[in-house]
């Protein structure tokens, strides 16, 4: 039996294998050399687990207090500014424009009636276009109009001269209730360039006039009366600066031949 001669010793090749868990798989959390960054991240995430997301708490209501205060401040500021603009515009308007805005005011100046526009001084009783008169020839003496309240009718001829000086003449129907007369009296007493008297045959309870303008109403509490006074008192003067003091203070119709002289008034006459 022949024996074979042994050849060179064969060296087994070695293969490097990572540690296993006994099941042929790499241990959990260990990575092989050829893993990618995403794999490693995934493995890391898988190891630690995802944290639960806490729910966001939402308030069930809004605190409207500060918002309401801010809104109120804005509204008040807007109101103040708006009123300032309005007052500025109103203050710059001419008094005739303000009268034109008052319902029921009659503008006799616009009629250019020579009998109303006549400003000459004449003696004795005169005939007037309107009742009560709003202009025309008149007596040289004006009726005192420093807040005077006359309880009896006064002469038209004296009153018209007061109108020429810028006075507001409030007339009321004879027999008007005392409490209503008192309402009118409060608008006159103590105020210069104002006078008041009853008027015979008046077709309304109240008639208010300045030179060339007139307002009639049955209501002594009519707001238009105050608006008329505010717009026209003094401003309606045909002789700016003319006085209302030192005038006639008597009542009743003018006497025949009372007064003297004719011609246009000079300032203060």
C-alpha positions in Angstrom: 0.0 0.0 0.0 1.5 3.1 -1.1 1.4 6.3 1.0 1.0 9.7 -0.6 3.3 12.4 0.2 1.7 15.3 2.0 1.6 18.6 0.1 2.1 22.0 1.6 0.1 22.8 4.6 -3.2 24.6 3.7 -3.9 27.6 5.9 -7.6 28.2 6.3 -8.6 31.8 5.4 -10.2 33.7 8.2 -13.4 35.7 7.9 -14.0 38.5 10.4 -17.5 38.3 11.7 -19.0 40.7 14.2 -20.2 39.6 17.4 -23.6 38.1 17.4 -26.3 37.6 19.8 -26.2 33.9 19.3 -28.8 34.1 16.6 -26.5 35.2 13.8 -27.6 38.8 14.1 -25.7 41.8 15.3 -26.6 43.0 18.8 -29.2 45.6 19.1 -27.9 49.2 18.8 -24.7 48.1 17.1 -24.0 49.1 13.5 -22.0 47.6 10.8 -19.3 49.4 9.0 -21.3 50.0 5.9 -24.4 51.7 7.6 -25.4 55.1 6.4 -26.1 58.2 8.4 -29.8 57.8 8.0 -29.6 54.2 9.2 -27.7 55.3 12.3 -30.2 58.0 12.9 -33.1 55.6 12.5 -31.4 53.2 14.8 -30.8 55.9 17.4 -34.4 56.9 17.2 -35.6 53.4 17.5 -33.5 52.9 20.6 -34.6 55.9 22.5 -38.2 56.0 21.2 -40.3 59.1 20.2 -41.3 61.4 23.0 -45.1 62.0 23.2 -46.3 65.4 22.0 -47.9 67.4 24.7 -51.2 68.9 23.6 -51.3 72.7 23.3 -53.7 74.3 25.7 -55.9 76.9 24.1 -57.7 79.4 26.2 -61.4 79.1 26.0 -62.0 82.9 26.0 -60.3 86.2 25.1 -59.7 89.1 27.5 -61.7 91.8 25.9 -61.1 94.4 28.6 -58.0 96.0 27.1 -59.4 95.9 23.6 -62.6 97.6 24.7 -60.7 100.3 26.5 -58.5 100.9 23.5 -61.5 101.1 21.2 -63.2 103.6 23.5 -60.1 105.8 23.5 -60.0 105.8 19.7 -63.7 106.7 19.5 -63.4 109.5 22.0 -60.3 110.9 20.2 -62.1 110.7 16.9 -65.1 112.5 18.3 -62.9 115.3 19.8 -61.1 115.8 16.5 -64.4 115.6 14.5 -66.0 118.2 16.8 -63.0 120.4 16.5 -63.2 120.4 12.7 -66.9 121.0 12.8 -66.6 123.9 15.2 -63.8 125.4 13.2 -65.9 125.2 10.0 -69.0 126.5 11.7 -67.1 129.4 13.4 -65.8 130.5 10.0 -69.2 130.6 8.4 -70.9 133.9 7.9 -73.9 134.7 10.1 -76.2 135.0 7.1 -75.4 131.4 6.2 -76.2 130.2 9.7 -79.6 132.0 9.5 -80.2 130.4 6.1 -79.8 127.0 7.7 -82.7 127.7 10.2 -86.0 126.5 8.9 -88.7 129.1 8.7 -86.5 132.2 8.7 -87.6 134.7 6.1 -84.8 136.8 4.5 -86.3 140.2 3.7 -83.0 141.6 2.8 -82.9 139.4 -0.3 -86.2 141.0 -1.5 -84.5 144.3 -2.0 -87.7 146.1 -1.0 -87.0 149.8 -0.8 -89.6 150.3 2.0 -87.8 147.7 4.1 -84.3 148.9 3.2 -85.1 152.6 4.0 -83.0 153.8 6.9 -84.0 157.4 7.1 -85.2 159.1 10.2 -88.8 160.3 10.1 -91.1 161.9 12.6 -94.4 160.5 13.6 -96.0 157.1 12.9 -94.8 155.0 10.0 -96.3 152.3 7.9 -94.3 149.0 7.6 -94.3 146.2 5.1 -94.2 143.4 7.7 -95.8 142.9 11.1 -93.8 143.2 13.3 -91.5 145.4 11.1 -88.0 144.2 10.2 -86.7 147.5 8.7 -87.7 150.8 7.2 -87.8 154.5 8.0 -87.8 155.0 11.8 -87.7 157.5 14.6 -84.4 159.1 15.5 -84.6 157.6 19.0 -84.0 153.9 19.4 -85.7 151.8 22.0 -83.4 150.9 24.9 -82.2 147.3 24.1 -79.9 146.3 27.0 -81.9 143.2 28.0 -85.0 145.3 28.4 -88.3 143.4 29.0 -91.3 145.6 28.2 -94.7 144.5 29.5 -96.6 146.7 27.2 -96.4 147.2 23.4 -93.7 149.6 22.3 -93.6 151.9 19.2 -92.5 150.2 16.0 -90.6 153.4 15.1 -88.3 153.1 18.1 -87.9 149.3 17.9 -86.9 149.4 14.2 -84.1 151.8 15.1 -82.9 149.3 17.7 -82.9 146.6 14.9 -80.7 148.9 12.9 -78.2 148.9 15.8 -78.0 145.1 15.8 -80.6 144.3 18.5 -82.8 141.1 18.5 -86.4 142.0 19.2 -88.6 139.3 20.6 -92.3 139.9 20.3 -95.1 137.7 21.6 -98.9 137.6 21.3 -100.8 139.7 23.8 -102.5 137.4 26.3 -99.8 134.7 26.1 -99.7 132.6 29.3 -97.4 133.9 31.9 -95.3 130.8 32.2 -94.6 131.0 28.4 -93.7 134.7 28.7 -91.3 133.7 31.4 -89.5 131.3 29.0 -88.9 134.1 26.6 -87.9 136.5 29.3 -85.0 134.3 30.3 -83.6 134.7 26.8 -83.6 138.5 27.1 -83.0 139.6 30.7 -79.4 140.8 31.3 -78.3 140.5 27.7 -77.3 143.5 25.7 -78.7 144.0 22.2 -81.9 142.2 23.3 -85.4 143.6 23.9 -88.8 142.0 24.3 -92.4 143.2 24.2 -96.0 142.1 23.6 -97.3 142.8 20.1 -100.9 143.4 19.2 -102.5 141.3 16.4 -99.5 138.9 16.1 -100.4 135.9 13.9 -98.1 133.5 15.9 -97.3 133.2 19.6 -93.8 134.4 19.0 -92.0 136.5 16.4 -88.2 137.2 16.5 -86.6 139.7 14.3 -83.4 141.5 13.4 -83.0 144.0 10.6 -84.1 142.2 7.5 -84.8 138.7 9.0 -87.7 137.2 10.9 -88.7 133.9 12.5 -92.2 133.1 13.7 -93.3 130.2 15.8 -96.1 129.1 18.2 -93.7 127.3 20.5 -91.8 129.4 23.0 -89.4 126.4 23.5 -88.6 126.2 19.8 -84.8 125.7 19.6 -84.8 127.8 16.4 -85.3 130.9 18.6 -82.0 130.4 20.3 -80.3 129.5 17.0 -81.6 132.7 15.5 -80.4 134.9 18.4 -77.0 133.2 18.4 -76.5 133.7 14.7 -77.8 137.3 14.3 -77.5 139.2 17.6 -75.2 142.2 17.0 -73.9 140.7 13.7 -77.1 141.9 11.9 -76.3 145.5 12.7 -76.5 148.0 9.9 -74.3 150.2 12.0 -71.6 148.2 13.6 -70.7 149.7 17.0 -73.9 151.6 17.4 -75.2 151.6 21.0 -78.3 150.0 22.5 -78.1 152.0 25.8 -79.4 155.5 26.5 -82.5 154.8 24.3 -86.2 155.4 24.7 -87.8 153.5 27.6 -91.4 154.5 27.3 -94.1 152.2 26.0 -97.1 152.8 23.8 -97.5 154.2 20.2 -95.3 157.0 19.1 -96.9 160.5 19.4 -97.5 162.6 16.4 -94.5 164.8 15.6 -92.2 163.0 18.0 -88.5 163.3 17.1 -86.8 165.5 14.7 -84.5 165.5 11.8 -84.0 163.1 8.8 -81.2 161.4 7.2 -79.0 158.3 7.6 -77.7 157.3 11.0 -74.1 157.7 11.8 -72.4 155.1 14.0 -73.7 155.2 17.5 -76.7 157.4 16.7 
